């Protein structure tokens, strides 16, 4: 028998959420990888990303926003922020070109389709100017890309055709 509507439980974020808005320096360390073609994706390799989180002002505990991320401050891609109780998530999807090994010219446009999903928790926060503000985020990023059939027909190759990389992530607020 179904419970009456007034007795049904709903999932609601009730914890005050620390502000995520601002500039972050994110350090990724590869913890698992099956990509043997790229030294930057080898286990224990580290890389840095410059991340900007923007949130709308709202009365809700979890506000909408965007995440911009890139290897350089002036070269970032943006995606939708998903604020969850105690942290955030975001996903980037798209396509990457296949480059020639003998000079870097584009061999095949949109040769790899990719997806990168981040799940981060607020590990430390502080009262900054009267606002509960996240100061340290930690979590994981899962990355997968697949070489398209069209790219293979144009001479692009990689073994394996699909790679998966998992990163441990730590992000600190940028100074200033």
C-alpha positions as YAML, in Angstrom:
chain: A
units: angstrom
residues:
- id: 1
  name: UNK
  ca: [0.00, 0.00, 0.00]
- id: 2
  name: UNK
  ca: [1.34, 3.46, -0.87]
- id: 3
  name: UNK
  ca: [2.02, 5.99, 1.85]
- id: 4
  name: UNK
  ca: [-0.14, 9.12, 1.83]
- id: 5
  name: UNK
  ca: [1.51, 12.03, -0.01]
- id: 6
  name: UNK
  ca: [2.04, 13.99, 3.22]
- id: 7
  name: UNK
  ca: [4.10, 11.10, 4.66]
- id: 8
  name: UNK
  ca: [6.52, 10.79, 1.70]
- id: 9
  name: UNK
  ca: [10.11, 11.80, 2.40]
- id: 10
  name: UNK
  ca: [11.95, 14.09, 0.03]
- id: 11
  name: UNK
  ca: [15.68, 14.71, -0.30]
- id: 12
  name: UNK
  ca: [16.48, 18.30, 0.63]
- id: 13
  name: UNK
  ca: [19.86, 19.98, 1.16]
- id: 14
  name: UNK
  ca: [19.67, 21.35, 4.69]
- id: 15
  name: UNK
  ca: [23.33, 21.98, 5.50]
- id: 16
  name: UNK
  ca: [24.50, 25.57, 5.01]
- id: 17
  name: UNK
  ca: [26.71, 25.45, 1.92]
- id: 18
  name: UNK
  ca: [30.10, 27.16, 1.86]
- id: 19
  name: UNK
  ca: [30.53, 29.65, -0.99]
- id: 20
  name: UNK
  ca: [32.45, 28.12, -3.88]
- id: 21
  name: UNK
  ca: [32.67, 31.29, -6.00]
- id: 22
  name: UNK
  ca: [36.14, 32.48, -6.95]
- id: 23
  name: UNK
  ca: [39.46, 31.45, -8.46]
- id: 24
  name: UNK
  ca: [40.98, 28.05, -7.64]
- id: 25
  name: UNK
  ca: [44.26, 26.30, -8.42]
- id: 26
  name: UNK
  ca: [43.46, 22.63, -8.98]
- id: 27
  name: UNK
  ca: [46.15, 19.95, -8.85]
- id: 28
  name: UNK
  ca: [45.41, 16.61, -10.53]
- id: 29
  name: UNK
  ca: [47.41, 13.45, -9.83]
- id: 30
  name: UNK
  ca: [46.81, 10.40, -12.04]
- id: 31
  name: UNK
  ca: [45.82, 7.41, -9.89]
- id: 32
  name: UNK
  ca: [44.81, 5.01, -12.68]
- id: 33
  name: UNK
  ca: [45.29, 5.09, -16.44]
- id: 34
  name: UNK
  ca: [45.27, 2.80, -19.46]
- id: 35
  name: UNK
  ca: [46.67, 5.52, -21.77]
- id: 36
  name: UNK
  ca: [50.20, 4.43, -22.72]
- id: 37
  name: UNK
  ca: [50.52, 7.08, -25.46]
- id: 38
  name: UNK
  ca: [50.67, 10.19, -23.22]
- id: 39
  name: UNK
  ca: [53.20, 10.69, -20.41]
- id: 40
  name: UNK
  ca: [50.92, 13.33, -18.85]
- id: 41
  name: UNK
  ca: [48.38, 10.55, -18.26]
- id: 42
  name: UNK
  ca: [50.80, 8.06, -16.68]
- id: 43
  name: UNK
  ca: [50.13, 7.01, -13.08]
- id: 44
  name: UNK
  ca: [51.57, 9.58, -10.60]
- id: 45
  name: UNK
  ca: [51.81, 12.34, -13.26]
- id: 46
  name: UNK
  ca: [50.57, 15.68, -11.97]
- id: 47
  name: UNK
  ca: [49.09, 18.67, -13.74]
- id: 48
  name: UNK
  ca: [47.59, 22.00, -12.76]
- id: 49
  name: UNK
  ca: [44.35, 23.59, -13.92]
- id: 50
  name: UNK
  ca: [43.09, 27.12, -13.31]
- id: 51
  name: UNK
  ca: [39.46, 27.00, -12.27]
- id: 52
  name: UNK
  ca: [36.91, 29.75, -11.78]
- id: 53
  name: UNK
  ca: [33.59, 29.02, -10.11]
- id: 54
  name: UNK
  ca: [30.75, 31.49, -10.48]
- id: 55
  name: UNK
  ca: [27.48, 31.15, -8.58]
- id: 56
  name: UNK
  ca: [24.29, 33.13, -8.85]
- id: 57
  name: UNK
  ca: [22.99, 34.87, -5.75]
- id: 58
  name: UNK
  ca: [19.93, 33.02, -4.53]
- id: 59
  name: UNK
  ca: [18.04, 32.22, -1.37]
- id: 60
  name: UNK
  ca: [18.39, 28.44, -1.88]
- id: 61
  name: UNK
  ca: [21.10, 26.40, -0.19]
- id: 62
  name: UNK
  ca: [22.50, 25.26, -3.55]
- id: 63
  name: UNK
  ca: [22.76, 27.95, -6.19]
- id: 64
  name: UNK
  ca: [23.25, 27.59, -9.94]
- id: 65
  name: UNK
  ca: [26.51, 28.57, -11.54]
- id: 66
  name: UNK
  ca: [29.34, 27.73, -13.91]
- id: 67
  name: UNK
  ca: [32.79, 26.17, -13.71]
- id: 68
  name: UNK
  ca: [35.53, 27.37, -16.07]
- id: 69
  name: UNK
  ca: [38.70, 25.29, -16.27]
- id: 70
  name: UNK
  ca: [41.87, 25.33, -18.33]
- id: 71
  name: UNK
  ca: [45.63, 24.88, -18.35]
- id: 72
  name: UNK
  ca: [45.93, 28.69, -18.58]
- id: 73
  name: UNK
  ca: [43.79, 31.45, -17.07]
- id: 74
  name: UNK
  ca: [43.06, 32.94, -20.50]
- id: 75
  name: UNK
  ca: [42.18, 29.59, -22.14]
- id: 76
  name: UNK
  ca: [39.34, 28.07, -20.14]
- id: 77
  name: UNK
  ca: [36.25, 26.13, -21.17]
- id: 78
  name: UNK
  ca: [33.00, 26.54, -19.20]
- id: 79
  name: UNK
  ca: [30.29, 24.14, -18.07]
- id: 80
  name: UNK
  ca: [27.38, 24.06, -15.64]
- id: 81
  name: UNK
  ca: [28.06, 23.79, -11.89]
- id: 82
  name: UNK
  ca: [26.16, 21.14, -9.98]
- id: 83
  name: UNK
  ca: [26.23, 22.07, -6.29]
- id: 84
  name: UNK
  ca: [25.57, 19.14, -3.97]
- id: 85
  name: UNK
  ca: [25.40, 18.92, -0.20]
- id: 86
  name: UNK
  ca: [28.98, 19.58, 0.91]
- id: 87
  name: UNK
  ca: [30.55, 20.01, -2.51]
- id: 88
  name: UNK
  ca: [30.13, 20.21, -6.24]
- id: 89
  name: UNK
  ca: [30.28, 18.32, -9.48]
- id: 90
  name: UNK
  ca: [30.71, 19.24, -13.12]
- id: 91
  name: UNK
  ca: [31.13, 17.52, -16.47]
- id: 92
  name: UNK
  ca: [32.92, 18.61, -19.62]
- id: 93
  name: UNK
  ca: [32.19, 16.83, -22.92]
- id: 94
  name: UNK
  ca: [33.41, 17.51, -26.41]
- id: 95
  name: UNK
  ca: [35.82, 16.53, -29.15]
- id: 96
  name: UNK
  ca: [39.57, 16.81, -29.65]
- id: 97
  name: UNK
  ca: [41.62, 16.91, -32.84]
- id: 98
  name: UNK
  ca: [44.16, 14.27, -33.81]
- id: 99
  name: UNK
  ca: [47.57, 15.84, -34.42]
- id: 100
  name: UNK
  ca: [50.37, 14.58, -36.64]
- id: 101
  name: UNK
  ca: [53.35, 13.28, -34.66]
- id: 102
  name: UNK
  ca: [55.78, 14.92, -37.10]
- id: 103
  name: UNK
  ca: [54.98, 18.57, -36.42]
- id: 104
  name: UNK
  ca: [51.63, 18.85, -34.71]
- id: 105
  name: UNK
  ca: [49.46, 19.75, -37.71]
- id: 106
  name: UNK
  ca: [45.83, 18.61, -37.49]
- id: 107
  name: UNK
  ca: [45.41, 15.18, -39.07]
- id: 108
  name: UNK
  ca: [41.71, 14.74, -38.20]
- id: 109
  name: UNK
  ca: [39.25, 17.28, -36.77]
- id: 110
  name: UNK
  ca: [37.12, 16.09, -33.82]
- id: 111
  name: UNK
  ca: [38.94, 12.75, -33.82]
- id: 112
  name: UNK
  ca: [38.34, 11.93, -30.16]
- id: 113
  name: UNK
  ca: [35.10, 12.32, -28.23]
- id: 114
  name: UNK
  ca: [35.68, 12.92, -24.53]
- id: 115
  name: UNK
  ca: [33.93, 13.19, -21.19]
- id: 116
  name: UNK
  ca: [35.45, 14.45, -17.95]
- id: 117
  name: UNK
  ca: [33.46, 14.35, -14.70]
- id: 118
  name: UNK
  ca: [34.58, 15.94, -11.43]
- id: 119
  name: UNK
  ca: [33.20, 15.21, -7.98]
- id: 120
  name: UNK
  ca: [34.64, 17.47, -5.27]
- id: 121
  name: UNK
  ca: [33.89, 17.86, -1.58]
- id: 122
  name: UNK
  ca: [34.51, 20.91, 0.60]
- id: 123
  name: UNK
  ca: [37.24, 19.75, 2.99]
- id: 124
  name: UNK
  ca: [38.01, 23.09, 4.63]
- id: 125
  name: UNK
  ca: [36.09, 26.33, 4.91]
- id: 126
  name: UNK
  ca: [36.46, 29.58, 6.80]
- id: 127
  name: UNK
  ca: [34.50, 32.69, 7.66]
- id: 128
  name: UNK
  ca: [35.77, 35.31, 5.20]
- id: 129
  name: UNK
  ca: [34.24, 38.75, 5.63]
- id: 130
  name: UNK
  ca: [31.18, 37.20, 7.31]
- id: 131
  name: UNK
  ca: [30.62, 34.57, 4.57]
- id: 132
  name: UNK
  ca: [31.16, 30.83, 5.02]
- id: 133
  name: UNK
  ca: [33.68, 30.22, 2.20]
- id: 134
  name: UNK
  ca: [35.21, 26.98, 0.94]
- id: 135
  name: UNK
  ca: [39.04, 27.10, 1.04]
- id: 136
  name: UNK
  ca: [40.01, 23.51, 0.12]
- id: 137
  name: UNK
  ca: [38.28, 21.03, -2.19]
- id: 138
  name: UNK
  ca: [39.24, 17.39, -2.69]
- id: 139
  name: UNK
  ca: [37.86, 14.59, -4.82]
- id: 140
  name: UNK
  ca: [38.24, 12.81, -8.13]
- id: 141
  name: UNK
  ca: [38.07, 13.45, -11.85]
- id: 142
  name: UNK
  ca: [37.25, 10.65, -14.29]
- id: 143
  name: UNK
  ca: [38.27, 11.19, -17.92]
- id: 144
  name: UNK
  ca: [37.46, 9.02, -20.94]
- id: 145
  name: UNK
  ca: [38.10, 9.61, -24.62]
- id: 146
  name: UNK
  ca: [37.46, 7.46, -27.66]
- id: 147
  name: UNK
  ca: [39.00, 7.62, -31.13]
- id: 148
  name: UNK
  ca: [36.23, 7.88, -33.72]
- id: 149
  name: UNK
  ca: [35.90, 5.55, -36.72]
- id: 150
  name: UNK
  ca: [36.02, 8.59, -39.02]
- id: 151
  name: UNK
  ca: [39.38, 9.65, -37.54]
- id: 152
  name: UNK
  ca: [40.79, 6.14, -38.00]
- id: 153
  name: UNK
  ca: [39.78, 6.30, -41.67]
- id: 154
  name: UNK
  ca: [41.77, 9.57, -41.95]
- id: 155
  name: UNK
  ca: [44.93, 7.90, -40.60]
- id: 156
  name: UNK
  ca: [44.68, 8.71, -36.91]
- id: 157
  name: UNK
  ca: [45.53, 5.81, -34.60]
- id: 158
  name: UNK
  ca: [46.02, 5.00, -30.95]
- id: 159
  name: UNK
  ca: [46.10, 1.75, -29.01]
- id: 160
  name: UNK
  ca: [43.82, 1.43, -27.14]
- id: 161
  name: UNK
  ca: [41.20, 3.41, -29.06]
- id: 162
  name: UNK
  ca: [39.41, 4.25, -25.78]
- id: 163
  name: UNK
  ca: [41.31, 5.41, -22.71]
- id: 164
  name: UNK
  ca: [40.20, 6.06, -19.16]
- id: 165
  name: UNK
  ca: [42.15, 8.15, -16.66]
- id: 166
  name: UNK
  ca: [41.29, 8.72, -12.99]
- id: 167
  name: UNK
  ca: [42.74, 11.64, -11.05]
- id: 168
  name: UNK
  ca: [42.89, 12.46, -7.35]
- id: 169
  name: UNK
  ca: [42.20, 16.19, -7.08]
- id: 170
  name: UNK
  ca: [42.99, 18.92, -4.60]
- id: 171
  name: UNK
  ca: [41.96, 22.55, -5.16]
- id: 172
  name: UNK
  ca: [42.98, 25.60, -3.12]
- id: 173
  name: UNK
  ca: [41.68, 29.13, -3.47]
- id: 174
  name: UNK
  ca: [44.02, 31.30, -5.51]
- id: 175
  name: UNK
  ca: [45.73, 34.09, -3.57]
- id: 176
  name: UNK
  ca: [44.53, 37.64, -4.03]
...
